[in-house]
Amino acid sequence: MIFLGVDTGGTFTDFVLWRDGKLRVHKLLSTPHAPEQAILQGIKDLGLQGKALRLVHGSTVATNAVLEGKGVGTLFVTNRGFADMLNIGRQNRAELYTLQPEQPSPPVPEKLCVEVGGRLSAGGELLEALTGADLEELVSLVATHQPRSVAVNLLFSWLDDSAEKAIAAALPDEVFVSLSSRILPEIREYERGMATWLNAWVGPLVQGYLKCLQSGLPNGRVSVMQSSGDTVTAARAGEQAVRMLLSGPAGGLVAAGHLGRKAHCRRMLSFDMGGTSTDVALLDGEPRLTTEGRIGPYPVAVPMVDMHTIGAGGGSIAWLDEGGMLQVGPESAGADPGPACYGRGGARPTVTDANLILGRLLPDVFLGGRMQLDVAAARKAMRQLADAMRCGMEEAASGVLRIANEHMARALRTISVQRGIDPSGFTLVSFGGAGGLHVCALAEALGMQQALVPAHGGVLSALGMLVARPGRQLSRTWLVKLNETSDEQLNALLDELAQEALASMSEEGIAKADCELEYSLDLRYVGQSYSLNIPWTDVAQASGCFHRNHAERYGHELDLPLELVNLRVSIRGPGTAIEAALSMPERASEPFQYCRVAGKDRPAPCFSRNTLTPGQEITGPAIITETVATTWLEAGWRCVVDATGNLLLTRNAIS
């Protein structure tokens, strides 16, 4: 079997091919209007047309549809009196001190919100039956409005899903139906409703896209990365589109954790800088999961990797605001036309243009020489900004990089310092096509002494698609005081959930003996609104672990009984054994050229990464190029190449 990992980004589509025990990487410009076109072109470039291959894909289709507000027409069905559920939300104010805040548009227009019976009490008692008249009216409204999908979110459906199933059975077969009891069988009707609506809103788009991709690969098996860092078959991914909202970034975190363990770096801050955005996360061994994530303005309560994303990437456009202040991003030049230096018609200066002008990018070796960067176009675009700022062009480019770096440093502080974690004891792991150009500056900004630029870092998210394991994250609400239950009762409930997970994995041909199961509980003090996820072994252990975690997270613990909120089961199948080592020569290489870098007294040496040997040491300032990325080693930093080709960066004590 040939394995191919593909990560579709806003600017580039990345490929990592694993075949006959060897890795091969490839990168080309994305086709945002039809992402499958870039994928099929890359498969052609790699000579894989007609081959039997397994493709694992990180897709941005669901993410982009949500962020751009381009989902399909969706009918929202709930119980009588709750049609405004998604519009009211939790009544949190985005701007606390704005007396007249701008009212956001409701997720679902009023005319597309339908109320029916089938209401349960908190104890599961039927309060209002779902009638035939309810179903007839719903079918009539579907015929009138012709929605492509229907989201059904009845109160307490996680206790009894029969009414939701009856609604689904009454709807036409061609309508995409999303049931809250399948998407997120948990307490909190608003969060459950948002997840169900998001799934219905983008589900048909994801299904259609995956069908187009699969049709272009008649001999291939397509799997998709989920936001939790597990993979799932394309068919199931279309049904659970809401679990793909962090599909691509999750791949990067999986690969970062995989390579970090091999490099003996457990405590890491990851920094994934692509062409359009930057994703940052904290890893302590494995990527952390959260059920309190957000995509744009919407909460997403399904498990996803815990990361923070900002609109800062290589393609971020630099501009002056009304007060004459220099700004960078969040608008991006994207793949078309791209930064000015791509020579595709871009006329506005970007972060990539700034790096090129300052000499940190070499125009002749970009993408291994397959794409020549246009220095004159970059200088022309930056000159316009410099003239408006009344400064020199290199000064303007340096300002662009300083602001972009501060945006990213602020994001890194958000997931470390603001959570009470000192980043100085962590290793900054840099990846993405643009990450290596900024890694030293960001490490210095956070007082960090070590950084790691992994082998194949420019396509690390695509590599993560290959090393990720198939899996599921299942949950179910069961509200009870912890001291009123028993180990036997909880084990029985968790085993029931595990059987559902195992049955789902068996549909992919994964045997029970090859699966790993992890049980956990969401616990809280009685009276609290939020919970902590605690590993499960027994009641006594879970109770003690909760108190310790609460004290660590919030600085105190309370003498109150504990309440169980959710049962959770994580299941993973076997992964693919991928070794990402580079083929390295035995003798240390010399610089292939020296080039001028703005602000440096003498030319900086330029090394080709595939000629570096294990143990070779480079002292900054220096440029290290590779096919899919460039690393800028600042003065005051030194780099050592490890046995698998990773670059281990250390800050000199005197810097």
N, C-alpha and C positions, 0 to 999 in steps of 0.2 A: 504494500500500500504506500502511495505517495502522500505525504502530509503537507498541506499548505495553509499557513496562517495569514489572514488578510485583515488589515485595519484600515478602514475608510475614514480619513480625516477631512477637514474643511478645505485643506490645500493639497495634500498629497495622499495617495493610497499606497500603503506599505505591504510588502510581501516577504514572507520568510518560508522558504522551501526546505523540507527535510526529506532527503532521498538518498538511499544507499549509504546511510550513516554520515552524510555530509549536509551542511547548511549552505543555502544560497540566498542572498537578499536582493530585493529589487524595489524600486520606488518610482512612481510616476504621478503626474498631476491628476487630481480627482476630477470627476465629471458630476458636479453637484446636481444637475438636472436629472441625471439617470445614473446613480452610483454603480450599478451593475456593469455599465459600459467600461469603466476603468478596470474593474476586476477582470472582466473577460479579455480585455486588451493585455493586462498583465499576464494572464494565463497563456495567452498567445506568445507574448514576448519570452516567457520561460519555456516554451516548447511543450506545453502540457495539454494542448487541445486533443480531445478524444481519449486522454489517459484516464485510467481508474484512479481517482484521487479522493482524499478526504479533505474537504475545505472547512476550516473553522474561522468564522467571520465575526469581526466586531463592527456592528452596523450603527450608523448615525441617523438612519431614516426616522426612527421614533423620536430621537432627541431633537433633531432639526424641526420635525413637524410640530412638536410641542413648543419649542422656543420661538418659532416663526408664526405660531397660531394657525397652522395650515392642516388641522385635522379634518376628518370627514363630518358630514352632517350626522348628528347623533341625538337620539331621543333619550331622555332621562326619566326613568320610572321609579317612583318611590311611594310611600304610604301617604294617605290623605293628611293634609296639613303640613307636609314637609317638602313641598315643591321648591322652596327657596333654600334648601339645605346647603347646596354648594355655593350659593351667592352669599349667605350669611357667614358661613365658615365658623371660625373661632372668634370673630370680631377683633382680631389683633390689628393694630394700626401700624402701617408701614412707616409712617412719620408721626412720632408721638406728639410733637408740639405744633403740628400744622392744624390750624383751626378749621380750615376749609379744604380738607384733602380731596384730591381728584378721585372720583368714584370709578373704580375699575369696571370694565365690562363684565357682566356675569359669564361664567364659563358656558352655561347653556341658556339660550334665549328662553324667555318665559313661555312662549308658545310651544316649545319642545319639551317642557317639563310636564309629566303626566302623573296624576295621583290615582292610586288603586287601593283596594283592601289588602287583606293578607297580613294584618298587623299583629305582632306578638308582643307580649309583656316581657319585662326583663327576666322573668322566670320561665318563659316559654309558653305561657298561656295564650290561647288565641283570643284576641280582643275584637277583631273585625275580620270576617272571612273574605277571601278573594272570590268574587262572584262571576258568573258567566257574563253578566252585563259589563263588569270591569274589563274582561278579556275582549268582548266585542268592541267596546269603545276604543281600547288600545289598538286592536287590529285596524279599525277604521282610521285612527290617527296616523298609523304607519302608512296606510294607503294614500292618505291625503298629503303628508309631508315628504314621503319617499326618502326617509333617512337611510344611510348606508349601514348604520349600526344602532343598537339599542343597549343602553346601560341600565341594569336593574339593581336597585339597592333598597331592599326592604329592611325595616328595623328588626334587629336581633335575628337576622337570617342565619347567623352562625349557630343558632340553637336548633333551627328547623328550616331546611332549605326547600321544602315541598312547594311553597307558593312561588318562589322564584323559578323553580323547575317547570311549574305549570305555565308561567308566563312565557318561558322560552319555548315550550312545546306549541304554544298558540301562534307564535310569530312565523312569518314566511321563511323558508329555508335560505333564501338568498340574502337575508339580513344577518349581519354579524352581531351576535348576542354575547354580552359580557355580564356575568352574574357575580354579585359581590360575595356570595357563599363559596364561589370557586376561586375568585381572584384574591380575596383577603378575608378569610373567615375569623375576623377579630372584632373586639369591642371598638367603639367610637365610630358612629355612623358617618361623620363628616370625612374623616380620613379614609374609611372604607369606601365611601361614595366617590371620593376624588380618585382613588386608585382604580375603581371600576369604570368611571367615566373616562379617565385617561386611556385605559386599556381599549375601550370601545372607540374612542376618538381617533387613535392612531393604528388600531389593530388591522383594519382593512388595507391601509397603506403598507404596513409591514408584510402582511400576507401576500399582497400583490407583488411587492419587490422581491421577496424570497422566491416566489413562483417563477418570476422572470429570470432570476439568477440560476435557479435549479434547472430551468428549461435550457439554459445555455451550457449546462454541464450534465449532459445525459448519462455520463458514466461516473459522475461524482456524487459523493455523499456530503451534504451541507449541514454543518452545525453552527450554532450561534452562541456567542458569549453573552451571558446574563450580567446584570448589574452587580450580582453577588460574587462574581468571579468564577462561576461554574458554567459549563457549556450545556446546551440542550439542542435537540434536533430542530431543524428548520420548521417542521410541521407544528411542533409544540410551541416554538417561539412565536409563531404567528398568533396563536391563541392567547399567549401571555405577553403581549407586546409591552406592557407597563414594566416588565422585568428587564427590559433592554435599554432603559433610558441612560445608563452609564456603560453601555456595552463596550465601547472602545477603551475608555480610560481604565476600566476594570482589568483589561488584559495587561496594561502596563504595570499595574500593581502586582498582579500575579507573577509576572516575570521578574519584577524587582525583588519580591520576596524570595523567589527561586534562586536568583543569582546572588542575592545578599547572603543567603545561607551558605552557598558555596564559597563566597569570599569572606566568610566568618564575620559578617556585619549583620547583627540582629536588630539593633536599634537604629532606625533609619527615618529620615525625612525624604520623601520622594518628590521629585520635581520634573514634571512631564511638560515640556514646552514644544508645542507644535507650531503650525503656521497661523492658526486662528485663536487658540486659547492655551491656557496653562492650567494643569491640574496638579494640586499638591495634596499630600497625605502623610500620615504618620504610621509607620509600621514597627511593630515590636514582634518580629518573627513573621506572623501572618497578617495580611491586610485586615483591618478592623471593619466590621459591618455595622450599619446603623439602620434603624427603621424610622428615623426622623429626618431623612434627606429631603431635598427640594430640587425641583427642576423649574427654573424661571420662577414665576409667582406661585407655583403649586406644590403643596406637600405631597411626598410620595412615601407611603408607609410600608411598602414592600422592602425586604432586605436588600441593601446595596452597599458597596464599598464606601467607607467614610472618607470623603475627600472634599476639597474646596476648589472651585473652578472660577477663574477670572478671564475676562476677555483681553488677554495679553499674549501675543505670539509673534512669530517672525513676520507675519503679514500685517500686524497692527499698524494702523495709519497714525502718523504724527500730525498734529494740527494745533492752531491757536484758537483759544476760546474768545468770547466777546471782550474780555478784559485783557487780552494779549498774553495770557498764560499758556505755556506749552503743555499740551495734553498728548497722551499716547493711548490709542484704543478707546473704547472697545471695538470700534468699527475695523474690519479687516479687509485687506485687498483680496483675500480668498485665493482660489486657484485661477480664476479668470476675472480680471486680467493678471492678478498677482502683483507682487512688489514691482516697482519700476524696473529693477535690475533684471527681471525675467524677460524683458523685451517683448512683452505681449500687450503693450498699450497702457500699462499702469503709469499714471503721472503724479501720484501723490507719494510722499516719502514714507517709508516703513522702517521697522526695526531691522529687517534684513538689509535694506539699503544702507542704514547707518553702520552696520557691521562691515559691509563691503567697503564703504568709503573710508573707514578707519583702518582698513588693512587686515581685519581679523578673519575675513573670508577671502579665499583665493578664487578669482573668476574662472580660471582654467580647469579646476579640479572638482567643481560642483557636480554632484551626482556621478562621480567618477569620470568627469570630463564629457558626459553625455549632454550636459546643458551648460552652455557658455553664459556667464553673467555679464550683463551690459553695464559697465562702470559708468560710461557717459550718461546713460539714462538715469542711473541712480544719483549722480552728481547734479544733473539738471533738476530732478525732483527736490533734492535736498537744498539746492541753491534758492529755490523759491521760498522755502521755509526760513532759511538763513537770512535772506533779504528782509523778510517780514519781521524777524527777530533782531535785525541790525547787528549781526555777528558773523563770524567766519563760518564756512561750511562745516569744517571739522568740529568746531565748537558746537554747532547746532546738532550734529550727529552724536557727539558725546552727551549732549543734553537729552536727546531721545533715549539713549541707552540708560542713562541714570534714572529717568522717570520710569521706564519699563522695568528696570531692576527693582525700584522701590515698590511698584505695584506687586511684583512677585514676592518680594521680601515680606510685604504686609500680609499676603496670603499665607506664607509659611508661618508667620507669627500667629495668625488666626488659629491654626491647627496645632500650635505648640505652646507659645507663651500665654495666650489667652485661656489655655486649659491648664495652666499651672505647671507646664513642662519646660524645663531649661533645654534649649536645643543644642547647647554647646557640647553636650556629651553624645550627640547623635552624629551619624554619617549622612551627609547630603548625597543622595543618589540621583544623578541627573540623566535624563533620557529625553527622547523626542528629537526631531531633526534640528531644533535650535537650542536645546538644553546646554550642550557643551560650551557654547559661546558665552554663557552667563553664569556658569556654575561657581567659579572662583569669587566673583563679585557678590553673589547671593550668600555664599558661605561666610564671607567676611562680614556682610551686613548682619548676620545672625550670631556672630562670634563663634562660628564652628571651625574646627581645626582639620577636619577630614572630609573628603568627598570621594565619590566613586562614579566613574563613567564606565558603564558596563560595555562589554563586547556587544556589538550590534545595537548599541543604545539608540541609534537613529530610527530603528524599526522595532523597538522593544515591545510595544503593544502588540504588534503582529506576532512576535515570538511568544508573548504571553498566551495567545490563542492556542499555540501548540502545546505548551506545558500545562495549561489548565486542564482540570479534570471534569468529566460530566458530573452533574449533581443537581440537587434540588434543595430548596429551603421551604419547609412546610411549617405551618403554625395553626393554632386553634385556641380560641379564648376559653378559659374555664375559671370563673371567678369563685374563689373560696379562700377563707383564712388558712394560712399554711399549717397552723397547729390543729386544724380540724380535719386534716387529711392524713394519709399514711403513705409510707414508701410503696406498699403493695398497690394501692389505688393509683398513685401517680405512675408507677411503672407500667401498669395495665393500659392507662390512657396514652402514654408515650409509645408503647409498643403498637397500639392500634394505629397511631399516626405513622409510625415507622413502616407498618405493613403497606400503607397507602404509598409511601415513598418508594419502597422496594418494588411495588407493582408498576409504578411509573418508570422506574429504571429498567425493569425487565422488558418494557416496550421498545427500548433501545438495544435489546439483546445483551444487557449487562446482568450477569448472574449475581444472586444474593451473596454468594461467598466472596465476590470481588468488591463488595461495597463496604464502606466505612460509615458508621452511624455515630452521630454526636447528639446528645439530649441536653436541653437547657430550659430554664424557666425565666419568665419575666416576673420579677417580684417588686413590691413597693410596700411602704408603711401604709397601714389603713388610713385613708383620708387623703393620700397623695394622688396626684394626677399622672405623674410620670413614673416609669419603672426602670429597673436595671436588669440586664440579662445575666443570669448566673448559671454556670455549668451544673448539671445534675448528676449526683450520685445517690444522695439520700436527703431527707428533710433536715437533719441536724447540720450536715455539711452546707447545704444551700443557705440555711439561716445564718450561719457564721460567716460565710462568704459574702452574703449581702451586707451585713453590718460593716465588714471591713471595707468593701468597695464603696459603700455610702460615705464612710468616714474619709476615704481617700479622695473621692470625687468632690464632696461638699464640705469637708472639714469637720463633720460631726456625725454622730449616730443617735438614734432616739430610742427611748424605752417604750416602744409601741409594738403591737402585734403586726406580723407581716401578712400581706395579701398576695396570693397567686393570681396573675392576670392572664398570661398566655403560656401555653406549652409549645415548645419548638423542637423540631428535628432537622438536623442537617445531614444529608447523605451525599457521598461522593464515590464515584467509581474509579477504576484505574486510569492513570494518565499515560501519556506517551513519553518514553525515556528519551529526552532530547539533551544532547551535550552541545552547548553553545560556544565551545572553544574555537579560537581562531587557529589557522595553520600558520605557525610562526617560524621564521628562520632561526638558525643557530647562532649567527653572528650579529652583534649589535649594529644597527644601521646608522648611517650619517644623514644629516639634513639633505633633502633633495634640492632645496633652494633657500635663500634668505630673502626676506621681504620687509619693506618699510611698514611699520605700524605707528599710527599717530600717537604722539605723546611719549615715544620711546627714543632714547638717544642713539641706539644702533639697530641695524636690521635684526629681525627675529628669525631664528631657525625654523624651518618648516619640515616636519616629519610625516611620512606616510605610515599610517597605523599598521597596515598589514606587513610592514618590514621591521616592526619592533620585536625585540626578543624578550623572553621571560627574564625579569630582573633588571632590564634596562632602565636607567634613570635619566630623566630629563628635567632641567631646571628652567623655570620661567624667566622672562617671557618667551613663549614658543607657541607654534601652531601645529596641531596634530590633525591631519586630514584623513578621511575615509570616504567610502563611496556614498554613504547616506547621512553623514554628519561631519561637523568640524568642532574640535575642542580648542578653546583659547586658554592657555596656561598663563595666568597672570604672573608678574614679577612678585617674588615673595612666596611662590608656591613651587613644589617639586612633585614630580610624577614618577611612580614606579609601576612597571608592567608586571602583573601577576601571571601565574602559570597558565591561566585560561584566556589571557588577553585583556582582562579588565584593567582600567587605568585607576590606580589608587593615588589620590591627590592628598598631599599633606602641606599644611601651612607652616612656613618657617617661623621659628620662635621670635626672630627679630623683626618680622614683617608687621 
